[in-house]
Amino acid sequence: MERKDELINLFSKNIREILNRVALNFDEVQEIRLRVAAPLMLVYKNEEYYLTGSGDISKKLEEAYIISKNELKETMEYMSNYSLYAFEEELKQGFLTVQGGHRIGIAGKTILDESGIKTMKYISFINIRLSHQVKGCASPILPFVYKNHREVCHTLIVSPPRCGKTTLLRDLIRQISDGSRDFEGMNVGVVDERSEIGACYQGAPQNDLGIRTDILDCCPKAKGMMMLIRTMSPRVIAVDEVGSREDLDAIEYVMNCGCKLIATVHGSSIEDLRQKPVLRTLLEERIFERYIVLNNLGKIGNIDQIFDSRGTQLYKANIFGAEVRPDRQESRAYG
Amino acid sequence: MGNTWLRLTGAALVILSCSGLGFYMAAQWNEHLKTVEHLRKMIFLLKGEIVYANSPLTEAFERTGRKAGGQMGNLFLKVSEQLMGQRGESFYGIWQDEIDGLPKEVCLSSEDKQNLKGLGEHLGYLDIGMQERTILLYLEQLDLTIDYLRDHKQEKSRLYTSLGIMGGLFLTIVMY
């Protein structure tokens, strides 16, 4: 099935017809947003557009197709394969992963019980984030991530939202797992708490994470890292969005076991990390050997700076584009 | 003389065909019971897939259909196929259409089919608890049907076979 067809089948009949008429390259579509009694919108090449009833894109609100409550309900039915009950855990976290690795973010009315969010009803807002795998986007950072072409450094990717940290992590995992002429392939264990890295659908990863990668899907990071070490003997463990106290304990456990860790975290700079109590501990204890900071200038996964464990800058991009600085500049970001 | 032989042959054929009809009816009763018992097993498998394995309906129907086999297994496989096709129809609509399309050889009464359609009305709706309750309710209905078919099995088998033979004899006497 073509990517477009696969995606269109997730929507209600009316929306399917509209999307079928859309003459855009769906590989460039980033998001499709549905809100009850609001216009149907999509993000294409970083620009937001309204979709009209005839399938054209427009910037005029009055031309937009307005989504009804029933269309949203029908769409949810198809997205969940007529089985919303099977996505109870995902609903609690506010997302589903569908075939093709697309992530469906949902919002509505939450139902609470003693243990927290029980489920969600009156789902009135849906955001479909189309999965994009950018193969090769991690190539520029590989020389910084590897030590002696054989060992991987403990690496933390620091990035503001929507700058491509998961995309970068995904490609880094794939390249470490597959290996190349310069770097040997390694067993990589991925704890994919929100199904974002591998985008597993019915257990099968929809994204290419390499030939030596084992994925623990929808598993809490702290528990998953320990499980993987005990069961799959990985040489590298990769996780997305660390930040809790529990994660810190698990990170220490991983490092004490001789595994290398690659993780991502939300933040705009190293200074930003220092403001967060748990992450500050990571910096002060010099747990990570490489800090890769991304920015939102230009393409997805744009590398801004790379530091080592002592805060020495190893790389800085200039405003005209990426510029690798193999001669280590002695400027310190922290420490 | 020839006429008598002809009459005797005719009488034997009438008795044989009427008896055959009686035996066929008795066998149908047994077949109906077997089909419902098979269906009950399938629903148990389906319950396991949904409640314990937390599988979505497409997967649950496919696995159950493959394990169970037979005409009823085919029904489940077809439903799974239709659901995977995502043609924009509701689950209940697909379920009803597939039940209506069951081959005539499948020994289910119209009441059984109605109950089976009822199962699809609430499947997929709300949470796991709701799925379990819907399936358990249907299993209760199946148990009642099975009890009825078992209780009356001997009685009905005897009734149909003897009615067939007696009917054949009666017709022969009337025609002779």
Contacts between the chains, C-beta under 8 A, distances in Angstrom:
chain1	res1	chain2	res2	distance
A	9	B	86	4.1
A	10	B	86	7.6
A	12	B	88	7.4
A	13	B	88	4.5
A	16	B	88	6.6
A	77	B	90	7.4
A	77	B	91	7.7
A	77	B	124	7.7
A	78	B	86	5.7
A	78	B	88	7.5
A	80	B	56	7.2
A	81	B	56	4.3
A	81	B	57	6.5
A	81	B	58	5.2
A	81	B	83	6.7
A	82	B	56	7.3
A	82	B	57	5.1
A	82	B	58	7.5
A	82	B	83	6.0
A	82	B	90	8.0
A	82	B	91	4.3
A	82	B	124	4.5
A	83	B	55	7.9
A	83	B	56	3.5
A	83	B	57	4.7
A	83	B	58	7.5
A	83	B	60	8.0
A	83	B	124	5.3
A	84	B	124	7.0
A	84	B	125	8.0
A	84	B	126	7.5
A	85	B	50	7.5
A	85	B	54	8.0
A	85	B	124	7.0
A	85	B	126	6.6
A	85	B	127	5.1
A	85	B	128	5.0
A	85	B	130	7.0
A	85	B	131	5.5
A	86	B	50	7.9
A	86	B	54	5.4
A	86	B	55	6.4
A	86	B	56	4.3
A	88	B	54	8.0
A	88	B	127	6.2
A	88	B	128	6.7
A	119	B	127	6.7
A	202	B	59	6.7
